[in-house]
Amino acid sequence: MVFERVQIILERDQRREIARIAREEKRSISEVTRGLLKLALRERQRRQMEIAAQILEQDYQSDPELTAFTAMDGEDWDEAR
Protein backbone atom coordinates (compact mmCIF):
# COMPACT_ATOMS: atom_id res chain seq x y z
CA MET A 1 0.00 0.00 0.00
CA VAL A 2 1.39 3.38 -0.97
CA PHE A 3 0.72 6.31 1.33
CA GLU A 4 0.85 10.02 0.59
CA ARG A 5 1.24 12.70 3.18
CA VAL A 6 -1.58 15.24 3.34
CA GLN A 7 -2.41 17.95 5.79
CA ILE A 8 -5.96 18.55 7.00
CA ILE A 9 -7.47 20.90 9.51
CA LEU A 10 -9.97 19.33 11.90
CA GLU A 11 -12.39 20.81 14.32
CA ARG A 12 -11.05 20.53 17.86
CA ASP A 13 -13.77 18.04 18.86
CA GLN A 14 -13.04 15.89 15.81
CA ARG A 15 -9.35 15.77 16.65
CA ARG A 16 -10.09 14.86 20.28
CA GLU A 17 -12.53 12.12 19.31
CA ILE A 18 -10.12 10.59 16.79
CA ALA A 19 -7.34 10.70 19.40
CA ARG A 20 -9.64 9.03 21.95
CA ILE A 21 -10.50 6.24 19.50
CA ALA A 22 -6.81 5.80 18.68
CA ARG A 23 -5.93 5.42 22.37
CA GLU A 24 -8.77 2.95 22.99
CA GLU A 25 -7.87 0.84 19.96
CA LYS A 26 -4.10 1.23 20.42
CA ARG A 27 -3.79 2.57 16.90
CA SER A 28 -2.30 5.74 15.50
CA ILE A 29 -4.37 8.81 14.76
CA SER A 30 -3.45 8.32 11.09
CA GLU A 31 -4.77 4.74 11.08
CA VAL A 32 -8.03 5.77 12.70
CA THR A 33 -8.45 8.71 10.33
CA ARG A 34 -7.77 6.52 7.28
CA GLY A 35 -10.30 3.98 8.53
CA LEU A 36 -12.98 6.60 9.09
CA LEU A 37 -12.29 8.14 5.69
CA LYS A 38 -12.51 4.71 4.04
CA LEU A 39 -15.92 4.12 5.65
CA ALA A 40 -17.17 7.54 4.57
CA LEU A 41 -16.00 7.01 0.99
CA ARG A 42 -17.61 3.57 0.86
CA GLU A 43 -20.90 5.02 2.14
CA ARG A 44 -20.74 7.84 -0.41
CA GLN A 45 -20.21 5.33 -3.22
CA ARG A 46 -23.15 3.25 -1.95
CA ARG A 47 -25.41 6.33 -1.97
CA GLN A 48 -24.28 7.24 -5.50
CA MET A 49 -25.07 3.73 -6.73
CA GLU A 50 -28.47 3.88 -5.06
CA ILE A 51 -29.24 7.19 -6.79
CA ALA A 52 -28.10 5.77 -10.14
CA ALA A 53 -30.33 2.73 -9.64
CA GLN A 54 -33.32 4.96 -8.86
CA ILE A 55 -32.67 7.00 -12.00
CA LEU A 56 -32.46 3.86 -14.13
CA GLU A 57 -35.42 2.13 -12.48
CA GLN A 58 -37.98 3.80 -14.77
CA ASP A 59 -36.07 2.63 -17.85
CA TYR A 60 -35.93 -0.94 -16.55
CA GLN A 61 -39.68 -0.90 -15.96
CA SER A 62 -40.76 0.71 -19.23
CA ASP A 63 -38.12 0.23 -21.95
CA PRO A 64 -39.34 -2.62 -24.21
CA GLU A 65 -35.80 -3.75 -24.92
CA LEU A 66 -35.16 -4.17 -21.21
CA THR A 67 -38.54 -5.63 -20.27
CA ALA A 68 -38.68 -8.21 -23.11
CA PHE A 69 -37.06 -10.86 -20.94
CA THR A 70 -39.19 -10.13 -17.87
CA ALA A 71 -41.78 -12.65 -19.05
CA MET A 72 -39.14 -15.36 -18.77
CA ASP A 73 -38.36 -14.52 -15.14
CA GLY A 74 -41.09 -16.80 -13.81
CA GLU A 75 -40.52 -19.64 -16.25
CA ASP A 76 -38.70 -22.78 -15.32
CA TRP A 77 -35.51 -23.16 -17.36
CA ASP A 78 -36.43 -26.64 -18.58
CA GLU A 79 -39.87 -25.45 -19.72
CA ALA A 80 -38.37 -22.55 -21.70
CA ARG A 81 -36.22 -24.85 -23.85
ZAVOTOR-894957 format. One record per residue: x, y, z of N, C-alpha, C, O in turn; residue in three letters; residue number from 0. Coordinates in Angstrom, 3 decimals. Each point is the difference from the previous one (the first is absolute). Layout:
N
n_xx: X; n_yy: Y; n_zz: Z; ca_xx: X; ca_yy: Y; ca_zz: Z; c_xx: X; c_yy: Y; c_zz: Z; o_xx: X; o_yy: Y; o_zz: Z; aa: ala; i: NUM
...
This chain:
81
n_xx: 0.843; n_yy: -1.168; n_zz: 0.000; ca_xx: -0.843; ca_yy: 1.168; ca_zz: 0.000; c_xx: 0.896; c_yy: 1.241; c_zz: 0.000; o_xx: 0.938; o_yy: 0.100; o_zz: 0.790; aa: met; i: 0
n_xx: -1.233; n_yy: 0.815; n_zz: -1.660; ca_xx: 0.786; ca_yy: 1.227; ca_zz: -0.101; c_xx: -0.759; c_yy: 1.122; c_zz: 0.714; o_xx: -1.190; o_yy: 0.214; o_zz: -0.236; aa: val; i: 1
n_xx: 1.891; n_yy: 0.481; n_zz: 1.095; ca_xx: -0.609; ca_yy: 1.110; ca_zz: 0.732; c_xx: 0.543; c_yy: 1.318; c_zz: -0.526; o_xx: 1.129; o_yy: 0.079; o_zz: -0.485; aa: phe; i: 2
n_xx: -1.959; n_yy: 0.952; n_zz: 0.590; ca_xx: 0.416; ca_yy: 1.361; ca_zz: -0.324; c_xx: -0.306; c_yy: 0.872; c_zz: 1.201; o_xx: -1.030; o_yy: -0.150; o_zz: 0.656; aa: glu; i: 3
n_xx: 1.923; n_yy: 1.042; n_zz: -0.391; ca_xx: -0.200; ca_yy: 0.917; ca_zz: 1.124; c_xx: -0.911; c_yy: 1.147; c_zz: -0.442; o_xx: 0.211; o_yy: 0.623; o_zz: -1.040; aa: arg; i: 4
n_xx: -1.227; n_yy: -0.368; n_zz: 1.860; ca_xx: -0.891; ca_yy: 1.141; ca_zz: -0.221; c_xx: -0.176; c_yy: 0.723; c_zz: 1.330; o_xx: 0.228; o_yy: -0.564; o_zz: 1.069; aa: val; i: 5
n_xx: -0.624; n_yy: 1.779; n_zz: -1.159; ca_xx: -0.254; ca_yy: 0.766; ca_zz: 1.214; c_xx: -1.457; c_yy: 0.422; c_zz: -0.020; o_xx: -0.485; o_yy: 0.537; o_zz: -0.996; aa: gln; i: 6
n_xx: -0.221; n_yy: -0.781; n_zz: 2.108; ca_xx: -1.389; ca_yy: 0.420; ca_zz: 0.114; c_xx: -0.174; c_yy: 0.782; c_zz: 1.294; o_xx: 0.772; o_yy: -0.149; o_zz: 0.948; aa: ile; i: 7
n_xx: -1.778; n_yy: 0.963; n_zz: -0.934; ca_xx: -0.330; ca_yy: 0.758; ca_zz: 1.202; c_xx: -1.325; c_yy: -0.531; c_zz: 0.520; o_xx: -1.009; o_yy: 0.014; o_zz: -0.704; aa: ile; i: 8
n_xx: 1.025; n_yy: -0.485; n_zz: 1.952; ca_xx: -1.187; ca_yy: -0.566; ca_zz: 0.624; c_xx: -0.569; c_yy: 0.956; c_zz: 1.032; o_xx: 0.697; o_yy: 0.862; o_zz: 0.535; aa: leu; i: 9
n_xx: -1.967; n_yy: -1.038; n_zz: -0.276; ca_xx: -0.589; ca_yy: 0.702; ca_zz: 1.134; c_xx: 0.607; c_yy: -0.611; c_zz: 1.264; o_xx: 0.360; o_yy: -1.177; o_zz: 0.016; aa: glu; i: 10
n_xx: -0.252; n_yy: 1.967; n_zz: 1.019; ca_xx: 0.625; ca_yy: -0.464; ca_zz: 1.240; c_xx: -0.666; c_yy: -1.281; c_zz: 0.521; o_xx: 0.685; o_yy: -0.940; o_zz: 0.403; aa: arg; i: 11
n_xx: -2.023; n_yy: 0.911; n_zz: -0.416; ca_xx: -0.713; ca_yy: -1.182; ca_zz: 0.491; c_xx: 0.281; c_yy: -1.229; c_zz: -0.863; o_xx: 0.102; o_yy: -1.113; o_zz: 0.516; aa: asp; i: 12
n_xx: 0.022; n_yy: 1.312; n_zz: -1.819; ca_xx: 0.324; ca_yy: -1.120; ca_zz: -0.888; c_xx: 1.372; c_yy: -0.570; c_zz: 0.348; o_xx: 0.168; o_yy: -1.215; o_zz: 0.104; aa: gln; i: 13
n_xx: 0.789; n_yy: 2.085; n_zz: 0.070; ca_xx: 1.365; ca_yy: -0.422; ca_zz: 0.324; c_xx: 0.022; c_yy: -0.755; c_zz: 1.325; o_xx: 0.665; o_yy: -1.029; o_zz: 0.117; aa: arg; i: 14
n_xx: -1.389; n_yy: 1.537; n_zz: 0.879; ca_xx: -0.044; ca_yy: -0.656; ca_zz: 1.301; c_xx: -0.659; c_yy: -1.375; c_zz: -0.091; o_xx: 0.473; o_yy: -0.958; o_zz: 0.611; aa: arg; i: 15
n_xx: -1.543; n_yy: 0.862; n_zz: -1.360; ca_xx: -0.706; ca_yy: -1.271; ca_zz: -0.129; c_xx: 0.854; c_yy: -1.037; c_zz: -0.733; o_xx: 0.043; o_yy: -1.164; o_zz: 0.398; aa: glu; i: 16
n_xx: 0.624; n_yy: 1.579; n_zz: -1.448; ca_xx: 0.887; ca_yy: -0.909; ca_zz: -0.729; c_xx: 1.155; c_yy: -0.450; c_zz: 0.909; o_xx: 0.374; o_yy: -1.173; o_zz: -0.011; aa: ile; i: 17
n_xx: 0.177; n_yy: 2.085; n_zz: 0.780; ca_xx: 1.076; ca_yy: -0.350; ca_zz: 0.932; c_xx: -0.500; c_yy: -0.974; c_zz: 1.067; o_xx: 0.719; o_yy: -0.922; o_zz: 0.385; aa: ala; i: 18
n_xx: -1.940; n_yy: 1.121; n_zz: 0.089; ca_xx: -0.578; ca_yy: -0.900; ca_zz: 1.004; c_xx: -0.158; c_yy: -1.402; c_zz: -0.576; o_xx: 0.355; o_yy: -0.987; o_zz: 0.644; aa: arg; i: 19
n_xx: -0.884; n_yy: 0.905; n_zz: -1.849; ca_xx: -0.172; ca_yy: -1.298; ca_zz: -0.665; c_xx: 1.357; c_yy: -0.674; c_zz: -0.180; o_xx: 0.146; o_yy: -1.197; o_zz: 0.248; aa: ile; i: 20
n_xx: 0.840; n_yy: 1.974; n_zz: -0.680; ca_xx: 1.347; ca_yy: -0.545; ca_zz: -0.215; c_xx: 0.559; c_yy: -0.586; c_zz: 1.295; o_xx: 0.578; o_yy: -1.086; o_zz: -0.011; aa: ala; i: 21
n_xx: -0.746; n_yy: 1.794; n_zz: 1.116; ca_xx: 0.486; ca_yy: -0.508; ca_zz: 1.296; c_xx: -0.718; c_yy: -1.294; c_zz: 0.379; o_xx: 0.630; o_yy: -0.978; o_zz: 0.401; aa: arg; i: 22
n_xx: -1.955; n_yy: 0.986; n_zz: -0.534; ca_xx: -0.797; ca_yy: -1.177; ca_zz: 0.370; c_xx: 0.389; c_yy: -1.218; c_zz: -0.834; o_xx: 0.085; o_yy: -1.114; o_zz: 0.518; aa: glu; i: 23
n_xx: 0.147; n_yy: 1.328; n_zz: -1.790; ca_xx: 0.276; ca_yy: -1.111; ca_zz: -0.919; c_xx: 1.495; c_yy: -0.260; c_zz: -0.175; o_xx: 0.407; o_yy: -0.881; o_zz: -0.757; aa: glu; i: 24
n_xx: 0.405; n_yy: 1.668; n_zz: 1.472; ca_xx: 1.461; ca_yy: -0.134; ca_zz: -0.088; c_xx: 0.468; c_yy: 0.067; c_zz: -1.457; o_xx: 0.778; o_yy: -0.825; o_zz: -0.479; aa: lys; i: 25
n_xx: -1.288; n_yy: 1.837; n_zz: -0.184; ca_xx: 0.357; ca_yy: 0.259; ca_zz: -1.399; c_xx: 0.446; c_yy: 1.456; c_zz: -0.105; o_xx: -0.227; o_yy: 0.797; o_zz: 0.910; aa: arg; i: 26
n_xx: 0.852; n_yy: -0.468; n_zz: -2.013; ca_xx: 0.420; ca_yy: 1.385; ca_zz: -0.190; c_xx: -1.185; c_yy: 0.851; c_zz: -0.461; o_xx: -0.994; o_yy: -0.511; o_zz: -0.517; aa: ser; i: 27
n_xx: 1.128; n_yy: 1.798; n_zz: 0.716; ca_xx: -1.025; ca_yy: 0.930; ca_zz: -0.473; c_xx: -0.145; c_yy: -0.127; c_zz: -1.517; o_xx: -1.108; o_yy: 0.079; o_zz: -0.530; aa: ile; i: 28
n_xx: 2.223; n_yy: -0.276; n_zz: -0.161; ca_xx: -0.049; ca_yy: -0.161; ca_zz: -1.460; c_xx: -0.801; c_yy: -1.232; c_zz: -0.402; o_xx: -0.808; o_yy: 0.053; o_zz: -0.927; aa: ser; i: 29
n_xx: 1.034; n_yy: -1.169; n_zz: 1.631; ca_xx: -0.739; ca_yy: -1.230; ca_zz: -0.314; c_xx: -1.498; c_yy: 0.189; c_zz: 0.203; o_xx: -0.810; o_yy: -0.398; o_zz: -0.837; aa: glu; i: 30
n_xx: 0.460; n_yy: 1.005; n_zz: 1.950; ca_xx: -1.417; ca_yy: 0.229; ca_zz: 0.299; c_xx: -0.609; c_yy: 0.924; c_zz: -1.051; o_xx: -1.096; o_yy: -0.259; o_zz: -0.497; aa: val; i: 31
n_xx: 1.794; n_yy: 1.324; n_zz: 0.162; ca_xx: -0.505; ca_yy: 0.956; ca_zz: -0.984; c_xx: -0.183; c_yy: -0.668; c_zz: -1.362; o_xx: -1.014; o_yy: 0.205; o_zz: -0.667; aa: thr; i: 32
n_xx: 2.006; n_yy: -1.008; n_zz: 0.258; ca_xx: -0.128; ca_yy: -0.724; ca_zz: -1.281; c_xx: -1.204; c_yy: -0.940; c_zz: 0.019; o_xx: -0.733; o_yy: -0.099; o_zz: -0.984; aa: arg; i: 33
n_xx: 0.533; n_yy: -0.589; n_zz: 2.108; ca_xx: -1.132; ca_yy: -0.911; ca_zz: 0.109; c_xx: -1.334; c_yy: 0.716; c_zz: -0.088; o_xx: -0.916; o_yy: -0.459; o_zz: -0.682; aa: gly; i: 34
n_xx: 0.808; n_yy: 1.582; n_zz: 1.370; ca_xx: -1.237; ca_yy: 0.783; ca_zz: -0.041; c_xx: -0.249; c_yy: 0.561; c_zz: -1.396; o_xx: -1.134; o_yy: 0.016; o_zz: -0.478; aa: leu; i: 35
n_xx: 2.191; n_yy: 0.439; n_zz: -0.163; ca_xx: -0.118; ca_yy: 0.525; ca_zz: -1.360; c_xx: -0.426; c_yy: -1.106; c_zz: -0.965; o_xx: -0.826; o_yy: 0.224; o_zz: -0.884; aa: leu; i: 36
n_xx: 1.392; n_yy: -1.408; n_zz: 1.061; ca_xx: -0.357; ca_yy: -1.139; ca_zz: -0.858; c_xx: -1.490; c_yy: -0.322; c_zz: 0.137; o_xx: -0.688; o_yy: -0.229; o_zz: -0.995; aa: lys; i: 37
n_xx: 0.198; n_yy: 0.213; n_zz: 2.242; ca_xx: -1.429; ca_yy: -0.257; ca_zz: 0.224; c_xx: -0.872; c_yy: 1.075; c_zz: -0.648; o_xx: -1.018; o_yy: -0.309; o_zz: -0.620; aa: leu; i: 38
n_xx: 1.415; n_yy: 1.555; n_zz: 0.764; ca_xx: -0.778; ca_yy: 1.102; ca_zz: -0.576; c_xx: -0.017; c_yy: -0.080; c_zz: -1.523; o_xx: -1.036; o_yy: 0.239; o_zz: -0.620; aa: ala; i: 39
n_xx: 2.169; n_yy: -0.572; n_zz: 0.014; ca_xx: 0.061; ca_yy: -0.116; ca_zz: -1.455; c_xx: -0.839; c_yy: -1.172; c_zz: -0.492; o_xx: -0.665; o_yy: 0.101; o_zz: -1.031; aa: leu; i: 40
n_xx: 0.693; n_yy: -1.206; n_zz: 1.759; ca_xx: -0.807; ca_yy: -1.170; ca_zz: -0.364; c_xx: -1.490; c_yy: 0.341; c_zz: 0.074; o_xx: -0.770; o_yy: -0.380; o_zz: -0.883; aa: arg; i: 41
n_xx: 0.368; n_yy: 1.091; n_zz: 1.927; ca_xx: -1.394; ca_yy: 0.400; ca_zz: 0.158; c_xx: -0.418; c_yy: 0.965; c_zz: -1.104; o_xx: -1.114; o_yy: -0.091; o_zz: -0.516; aa: glu; i: 42
n_xx: 1.987; n_yy: 0.998; n_zz: 0.158; ca_xx: -0.295; ca_yy: 0.947; ca_zz: -1.081; c_xx: -0.201; c_yy: -0.743; c_zz: -1.318; o_xx: -0.920; o_yy: 0.308; o_zz: -0.758; aa: arg; i: 43
n_xx: 1.775; n_yy: -1.280; n_zz: 0.489; ca_xx: -0.123; ca_yy: -0.788; ca_zz: -1.224; c_xx: -1.310; c_yy: -0.788; c_zz: 0.002; o_xx: -0.668; o_yy: -0.098; o_zz: -1.029; aa: gln; i: 44
n_xx: 0.298; n_yy: -0.464; n_zz: 2.185; ca_xx: -1.263; ca_yy: -0.735; ca_zz: 0.106; c_xx: -1.191; c_yy: 0.908; c_zz: -0.307; o_xx: -0.921; o_yy: -0.396; o_zz: -0.714; aa: arg; i: 45
n_xx: 0.945; n_yy: 1.615; n_zz: 1.256; ca_xx: -1.089; ca_yy: 0.949; ca_zz: -0.255; c_xx: -0.057; c_yy: 0.381; c_zz: -1.470; o_xx: -1.088; o_yy: 0.116; o_zz: -0.564; aa: arg; i: 46
n_xx: 2.247; n_yy: 0.082; n_zz: -0.068; ca_xx: 0.025; ca_yy: 0.337; ca_zz: -1.421; c_xx: -0.574; c_yy: -1.133; c_zz: -0.841; o_xx: -0.730; o_yy: 0.249; o_zz: -0.959; aa: gln; i: 47
n_xx: 1.051; n_yy: -1.482; n_zz: 1.307; ca_xx: -0.533; ca_yy: -1.145; ca_zz: -0.737; c_xx: -1.511; c_yy: -0.114; c_zz: 0.196; o_xx: -0.729; o_yy: -0.358; o_zz: -0.926; aa: met; i: 48
n_xx: 0.272; n_yy: 0.660; n_zz: 2.123; ca_xx: -1.432; ca_yy: -0.035; ca_zz: 0.279; c_xx: -0.732; c_yy: 1.052; c_zz: -0.830; o_xx: -1.068; o_yy: -0.273; o_zz: -0.547; aa: glu; i: 49
n_xx: 1.632; n_yy: 1.458; n_zz: 0.453; ca_xx: -0.603; ca_yy: 1.068; ca_zz: -0.807; c_xx: -0.020; c_yy: -0.403; c_zz: -1.471; o_xx: -1.002; o_yy: 0.204; o_zz: -0.685; aa: ile; i: 50
n_xx: 2.095; n_yy: -0.771; n_zz: 0.198; ca_xx: 0.063; ca_yy: -0.446; ca_zz: -1.399; c_xx: -1.053; c_yy: -1.069; c_zz: -0.268; o_xx: -0.645; o_yy: 0.013; o_zz: -1.048; aa: ala; i: 51
n_xx: 0.468; n_yy: -0.936; n_zz: 1.986; ca_xx: -1.001; ca_yy: -1.054; ca_zz: -0.171; c_xx: -1.404; c_yy: 0.589; c_zz: -0.040; o_xx: -0.836; o_yy: -0.453; o_zz: -0.781; aa: ala; i: 52
n_xx: 0.568; n_yy: 1.452; n_zz: 1.608; ca_xx: -1.312; ca_yy: 0.643; ca_zz: -0.004; c_xx: -0.248; c_yy: 0.711; c_zz: -1.327; o_xx: -1.111; o_yy: -0.028; o_zz: -0.529; aa: gln; i: 53
n_xx: 2.144; n_yy: 0.660; n_zz: 0.000; ca_xx: -0.137; ca_yy: 0.703; ca_zz: -1.279; c_xx: -0.285; c_yy: -0.993; c_zz: -1.124; o_xx: -0.804; o_yy: 0.276; o_zz: -0.890; aa: ile; i: 54
n_xx: 1.463; n_yy: -1.428; n_zz: 0.936; ca_xx: -0.164; ca_yy: -1.002; ca_zz: -1.055; c_xx: -1.240; c_yy: -0.875; c_zz: 0.177; o_xx: -0.412; o_yy: -0.684; o_zz: -0.937; aa: leu; i: 55
n_xx: -0.178; n_yy: 0.701; n_zz: 2.118; ca_xx: -1.137; ca_yy: -0.868; ca_zz: 0.291; c_xx: -1.131; c_yy: 0.181; c_zz: -1.004; o_xx: -0.574; o_yy: -0.987; o_zz: -0.460; aa: glu; i: 56
n_xx: 0.244; n_yy: 2.218; n_zz: 0.114; ca_xx: -1.091; ca_yy: 0.257; ca_zz: -0.939; c_xx: 0.297; c_yy: -0.645; c_zz: -1.355; o_xx: -0.890; o_yy: -0.588; o_zz: -0.615; aa: gln; i: 57
n_xx: 2.135; n_yy: 0.696; n_zz: 0.149; ca_xx: 0.366; ca_yy: -0.635; ca_zz: -1.262; c_xx: -0.191; c_yy: -1.510; c_zz: 0.074; o_xx: -0.535; o_yy: -0.607; o_zz: -0.927; aa: asp; i: 58
n_xx: 0.968; n_yy: 0.003; n_zz: 2.022; ca_xx: -0.100; ca_yy: -1.452; ca_zz: 0.134; c_xx: -1.450; c_yy: -0.470; c_zz: 0.100; o_xx: -0.294; o_yy: -1.165; o_zz: -0.270; aa: tyr; i: 59
n_xx: -0.604; n_yy: 2.056; n_zz: 0.655; ca_xx: -1.402; ca_yy: -0.379; ca_zz: 0.106; c_xx: -0.779; c_yy: 0.275; c_zz: -1.279; o_xx: -1.037; o_yy: -0.619; o_zz: -0.234; aa: gln; i: 60
n_xx: 1.527; n_yy: 1.548; n_zz: -0.604; ca_xx: -0.798; ca_yy: 0.401; ca_zz: -1.150; c_xx: 0.663; c_yy: -0.192; c_zz: -1.362; o_xx: -0.709; o_yy: -0.031; o_zz: -1.006; aa: ser; i: 61
n_xx: 1.999; n_yy: -0.097; n_zz: 0.928; ca_xx: 0.689; ca_yy: -0.155; ca_zz: -1.286; c_xx: -0.241; c_yy: -1.407; c_zz: -0.534; o_xx: 0.400; o_yy: -0.976; o_zz: 0.636; aa: asp; i: 62
n_xx: -1.054; n_yy: 0.854; n_zz: -1.808; ca_xx: -0.319; ca_yy: -1.322; ca_zz: -0.556; c_xx: 1.227; c_yy: -0.895; c_zz: -0.193; o_xx: -0.094; o_yy: -1.218; o_zz: 0.153; aa: pro; i: 63
n_xx: 1.208; n_yy: 1.797; n_zz: -0.479; ca_xx: 1.200; ca_yy: -0.812; ca_zz: -0.190; c_xx: 0.478; c_yy: -0.604; c_zz: 1.318; o_xx: 0.606; o_yy: -1.072; o_zz: 0.008; aa: glu; i: 64
n_xx: -0.872; n_yy: 1.746; n_zz: 1.092; ca_xx: 0.426; ca_yy: -0.489; ca_zz: 1.295; c_xx: -1.052; c_yy: -0.893; c_zz: 0.660; o_xx: 0.331; o_yy: -0.863; o_zz: 0.812; aa: leu; i: 65
n_xx: -1.594; n_yy: 1.077; n_zz: -1.167; ca_xx: -1.065; ca_yy: -0.784; ca_zz: 0.630; c_xx: -0.360; c_yy: -1.248; c_zz: -0.792; o_xx: -0.797; o_yy: -0.810; o_zz: 0.475; aa: thr; i: 66
n_xx: 1.357; n_yy: 0.626; n_zz: -1.663; ca_xx: -0.341; ca_yy: -1.148; ca_zz: -0.855; c_xx: 0.257; c_yy: -1.337; c_zz: 0.705; o_xx: -0.729; o_yy: -0.966; o_zz: -0.221; aa: ala; i: 67
n_xx: 1.731; n_yy: 0.910; n_zz: 1.042; ca_xx: 0.362; ca_yy: -1.259; ca_zz: 0.646; c_xx: -0.690; c_yy: -0.187; c_zz: 1.349; o_xx: 0.163; o_yy: -1.037; o_zz: 0.643; aa: phe; i: 68
n_xx: -0.930; n_yy: 2.032; n_zz: -0.214; ca_xx: -0.672; ca_yy: -0.079; ca_zz: 1.287; c_xx: -0.987; c_yy: -1.163; c_zz: 0.022; o_xx: -0.177; o_yy: -0.648; o_zz: 1.032; aa: thr; i: 69
n_xx: -0.460; n_yy: 0.385; n_zz: -2.160; ca_xx: -0.974; ca_yy: -1.089; ca_zz: -0.069; c_xx: 0.654; c_yy: -1.339; c_zz: 0.310; o_xx: -0.665; o_yy: -0.915; o_zz: 0.484; aa: ala; i: 70
n_xx: 1.948; n_yy: 0.791; n_zz: -0.754; ca_xx: 0.704; ca_yy: -1.251; ca_zz: 0.237; c_xx: 0.400; c_yy: -0.171; c_zz: 1.468; o_xx: 0.370; o_yy: -1.098; o_zz: 0.417; aa: met; i: 71
n_xx: -0.441; n_yy: 2.162; n_zz: 0.356; ca_xx: 0.453; ca_yy: -0.054; ca_zz: 1.387; c_xx: -0.701; c_yy: -1.080; c_zz: 0.811; o_xx: 0.620; o_yy: -0.636; o_zz: 0.852; aa: asp; i: 72
n_xx: -1.904; n_yy: 0.423; n_zz: -1.108; ca_xx: -0.744; ca_yy: -0.984; ca_zz: 0.778; c_xx: 0.035; c_yy: -1.391; c_zz: -0.584; o_xx: -0.452; o_yy: -0.947; o_zz: 0.644; aa: gly; i: 73
n_xx: 0.977; n_yy: 0.796; n_zz: -1.844; ca_xx: 0.009; ca_yy: -1.300; ca_zz: -0.661; c_xx: 1.110; c_yy: -0.893; c_zz: 0.533; o_xx: 1.085; o_yy: 0.461; o_zz: 0.353; aa: glu; i: 74
n_xx: -1.387; n_yy: -1.739; n_zz: -0.307; ca_xx: 1.012; ca_yy: -0.969; ca_zz: 0.355; c_xx: 0.936; c_yy: -0.159; c_zz: -1.191; o_xx: -0.461; o_yy: -0.004; o_zz: -1.142; aa: asp; i: 75
n_xx: 1.731; n_yy: -0.124; n_zz: 1.375; ca_xx: 0.988; ca_yy: -0.090; ca_zz: -1.082; c_xx: -0.305; c_yy: -1.167; c_zz: -0.949; o_xx: 0.075; o_yy: 0.146; o_zz: -1.220; aa: trp; i: 76
n_xx: -0.416; n_yy: -1.292; n_zz: 1.791; ca_xx: -0.280; ca_yy: -1.174; ca_zz: -0.838; c_xx: -1.229; c_yy: 0.215; c_zz: -0.870; o_xx: -0.041; o_yy: -0.486; o_zz: -1.130; aa: asp; i: 77
n_xx: -0.960; n_yy: 1.201; n_zz: 1.626; ca_xx: -1.204; ca_yy: 0.266; ca_zz: -0.770; c_xx: 0.267; c_yy: 0.970; c_zz: -1.132; o_xx: -0.664; o_yy: -0.070; o_zz: -1.034; aa: glu; i: 78
n_xx: 1.609; n_yy: 0.965; n_zz: 1.196; ca_xx: 0.283; ca_yy: 1.028; ca_zz: -1.013; c_xx: 0.761; c_yy: -0.571; c_zz: -1.199; o_xx: 0.033; o_yy: 0.618; o_zz: -1.065; aa: ala; i: 79
n_xx: 0.569; n_yy: -1.775; n_zz: 1.229; ca_xx: 0.786; ca_yy: -0.568; ca_zz: -1.110; c_xx: -0.868; c_yy: -0.649; c_zz: -1.004; o_xx: 0.496; o_yy: -0.528; o_zz: -0.995; aa: arg; i: 80
